[in-house]
Amino acid sequence: PPEPLDPALVERVRALVEPHVRAAFLPVTAPSSGDAARTKLGGVPMLAPGEAWPTCPCGRAMPLAVQLARGELPPEAQVCFPEGAGWLQLFYCTSTSCSVDDGWEAAAPNKLLRFLSAAGAMPAATLPTFEDAAWTPHDVTSWERVEETPSTDDLEGLDDDAREARWALSDRASSSERAPDEPVSHDEFVRLAGPRGGDKLLGWPRWAQGAEWQRC
């Protein structure tokens, strides 16, 4: 088994990250019910009155990636919606032959991220045929609340020892092995090690390389 981490280093990391703890919400999913109005991953969305299915500049229909219905979200997320908005939606072009340059950029036009007004919104009448596979639709039926801390890139005041301790916490959080006299539980390792990856609502971003905060 691994050696236990130095309790003093663990306490130092805890003191640095505790003021920055945020709540995050993990989605609990089920196969799609076909309800266009609900919170979902993929599937048929709500659209504005008379609106056609959103298309990419490459000319292809963009599949719905995620739709968040305001009334089905935790209160911490509902307050982020502007007045009158019923849904937050992300459409994203999945065509492997898309002609948009630098499609990975946050503001690239091969995606549509928007709040949709609740007034007059209607389910999309038809589901387009997508050139490449779209996501298998799932409903989000509930949210599991967790707490998480920021990535090392989003923390100030970390010297080399503290950074190494953070990396050690991360390694220990992702390992199934535990030292006999570990100073904290596995759940605490996960909490202190940084943001979770995967699907979640709110919390801290888990950067692929380094911090890339987007400007409005």
matplotlib code that plots the C-alpha trace (Angstrom):
import matplotlib.pyplot as plt

x = [0.0, 1.1, 2.6, 0.1, 0.4, 2.0, -0.9, 0.7, 0.7, -2.9, -3.9, -2.1, -4.0, -7.2, -6.6, -6.0, -9.0, -11.7, -12.6, -13.3, -15.6, -18.5, -21.6, -21.9, -24.8, -24.3, -27.1, -29.1, -30.4, -33.0, -33.9, -35.7, -39.4, -39.9, -41.0, -39.5, -39.8, -37.8, -34.2, -32.3, -29.1, -29.8, -33.2, -36.0, -35.8, -38.1, -38.0, -39.2, -42.5, -42.0, -38.3, -36.6, -34.1, -30.8, -28.2, -24.4, -22.7, -21.6, -25.3, -26.1, -28.5, -26.9, -28.0, -29.2, -26.4, -28.1, -31.3, -31.9, -35.4, -35.3, -38.1, -36.3, -33.0, -31.6, -32.2, -28.5, -28.9, -32.3, -31.1, -28.6, -31.4, -32.5, -36.1, -38.5, -36.1, -37.5, -34.6, -30.8, -29.8, -26.7, -26.8, -23.5, -22.5, -21.1, -20.4, -16.9, -16.9, -17.9, -16.1, -16.0, -12.4, -11.3, -14.6, -13.2, -13.2, -15.9, -17.3, -17.0, -20.3, -20.6, -22.6, -25.6, -25.7, -28.7, -31.5, -34.9, -37.9, -40.7, -43.3, -44.7, -42.0, -43.1, -41.6, -39.7, -42.0, -39.5, -36.1, -33.7, -31.5, -27.9, -25.0, -23.0, -24.3, -26.0, -26.1, -28.4, -31.1, -31.5, -33.7, -32.1, -34.5, -32.7, -29.5, -27.0, -25.4, -21.6, -18.9, -15.7, -12.6, -11.0, -8.2, -4.6, -4.5, -7.4, -5.7, -3.2, -0.5, 0.5, 4.3, 6.0, 5.4, 1.7, 1.4, 3.1, 0.7, -2.2, -1.0, -0.5, -4.1, -5.3, -3.4, -4.7, -8.3, -8.1, -6.5, -8.3, -5.4, -5.3, -2.6, -3.4, -3.1, -4.3, -5.0, -8.3, -11.1, -11.3, -14.3, -12.2, -9.4, -11.9, -13.2, -9.7, -8.1, -9.9, -13.0, -14.7, -14.7, -17.7, -21.2, -22.2, -24.0, -22.2, -19.1, -15.6, -14.4, -12.0, -9.6, -8.2, -4.8, -4.8, -7.4, -9.3, -12.0, -14.3, -15.3, -18.9]
y = [0.0, 3.6, 5.7, 8.1, 11.7, 14.2, 15.6, 19.0, 19.3, 18.1, 20.7, 23.4, 22.5, 22.4, 25.9, 27.2, 25.6, 25.6, 29.3, 28.4, 25.4, 25.4, 23.2, 21.2, 19.0, 15.7, 14.6, 11.4, 10.3, 7.9, 6.9, 9.7, 10.1, 12.1, 15.2, 18.1, 20.6, 18.8, 18.8, 16.5, 15.4, 15.2, 14.6, 17.0, 20.6, 23.5, 26.2, 29.8, 30.3, 29.7, 28.9, 26.4, 23.8, 25.6, 25.0, 25.4, 27.7, 24.6, 24.1, 21.1, 20.8, 20.9, 18.2, 19.3, 18.6, 19.7, 21.5, 22.7, 23.6, 26.3, 24.8, 21.5, 22.9, 23.4, 26.9, 27.8, 27.3, 28.9, 32.3, 32.3, 32.6, 36.0, 37.0, 35.3, 32.6, 29.0, 27.0, 27.1, 25.2, 24.2, 23.0, 21.7, 20.6, 17.0, 16.7, 15.4, 17.4, 20.7, 23.6, 26.0, 26.9, 26.5, 24.9, 24.1, 27.9, 28.9, 31.6, 29.6, 29.6, 25.8, 26.0, 27.8, 28.5, 30.5, 31.2, 30.5, 32.5, 30.6, 32.7, 30.8, 28.2, 25.0, 21.5, 21.1, 19.5, 17.1, 15.7, 16.3, 13.6, 14.3, 13.5, 11.9, 10.3, 12.5, 11.9, 9.2, 11.2, 10.9, 12.8, 14.3, 13.1, 14.6, 16.1, 14.9, 17.7, 17.5, 20.0, 20.6, 22.8, 24.7, 23.4, 24.3, 26.8, 28.8, 29.0, 31.7, 31.5, 27.9, 27.3, 24.2, 22.2, 23.0, 22.2, 18.8, 18.1, 19.0, 16.6, 13.9, 14.5, 14.1, 10.9, 9.5, 10.5, 8.6, 5.5, 2.6, 2.0, 3.6, 3.9, 2.3, 5.6, 8.1, 11.5, 11.9, 9.8, 9.0, 11.3, 14.1, 13.4, 13.8, 17.1, 18.6, 17.3, 19.7, 19.8, 16.7, 15.8, 14.6, 16.0, 18.4, 21.6, 24.6, 24.0, 24.6, 23.9, 21.0, 22.3, 20.0, 21.8, 25.2, 27.7, 29.3, 31.5, 33.0, 36.6, 37.7]
z = [0.0, -0.5, 2.3, 3.9, 2.9, 5.2, 7.4, 7.5, 3.7, 3.5, 6.1, 4.1, 0.9, 2.8, 4.2, 0.6, -1.1, 1.6, 1.0, -2.7, -2.2, -4.6, -4.9, -8.1, -9.3, -11.0, -13.4, -12.8, -16.2, -17.6, -21.2, -23.1, -22.4, -25.5, -23.6, -25.5, -22.6, -20.0, -19.0, -21.3, -23.1, -26.8, -28.4, -29.5, -28.1, -27.6, -30.2, -30.5, -32.3, -36.1, -35.6, -37.8, -36.4, -35.8, -38.5, -38.6, -41.2, -42.9, -43.8, -41.6, -38.8, -35.3, -32.9, -29.4, -26.9, -23.7, -22.7, -19.1, -18.1, -15.5, -13.3, -13.0, -11.8, -8.3, -6.9, -7.3, -11.1, -11.5, -10.3, -13.2, -15.8, -17.0, -16.5, -18.8, -19.9, -19.7, -21.0, -21.6, -24.7, -26.5, -30.1, -31.6, -35.1, -35.0, -38.7, -39.4, -42.6, -41.0, -42.8, -39.7, -38.8, -35.2, -34.2, -30.8, -29.9, -27.5, -29.8, -33.0, -35.1, -35.2, -32.0, -30.6, -26.8, -25.7, -23.3, -24.8, -23.8, -22.1, -24.0, -26.9, -27.1, -28.9, -29.3, -32.6, -35.1, -36.7, -35.9, -38.7, -40.2, -39.0, -41.3, -38.4, -35.3, -32.8, -29.0, -27.7, -25.9, -22.1, -19.7, -16.5, -13.8, -10.7, -9.5, -6.9, -4.9, -4.3, -3.3, -5.1, -5.1, -8.0, -10.2, -9.3, -12.2, -10.6, -7.2, -6.1, -3.5, -4.2, -3.8, -5.2, -2.1, -2.1, -5.8, -5.3, -2.4, -4.6, -7.3, -4.6, -3.5, -7.1, -7.6, -4.3, -5.2, -8.4, -6.9, -5.3, -2.9, 0.5, 3.1, 6.4, 8.3, 5.6, 7.2, 5.3, 3.8, 0.1, -0.2, 1.3, -1.2, -4.0, -2.6, -2.0, -5.2, -7.5, -9.8, -11.1, -14.8, -16.7, -16.8, -14.1, -13.4, -11.8, -9.7, -11.0, -14.6, -15.1, -17.7, -20.4, -20.3, -18.6, -17.4, -20.3, -18.8, -21.5, -21.6, -22.2]

ax = plt.figure().add_subplot(projection="3d")
ax.plot(x, y, z, "-o")
ax.set_aspect("equal")
plt.show()
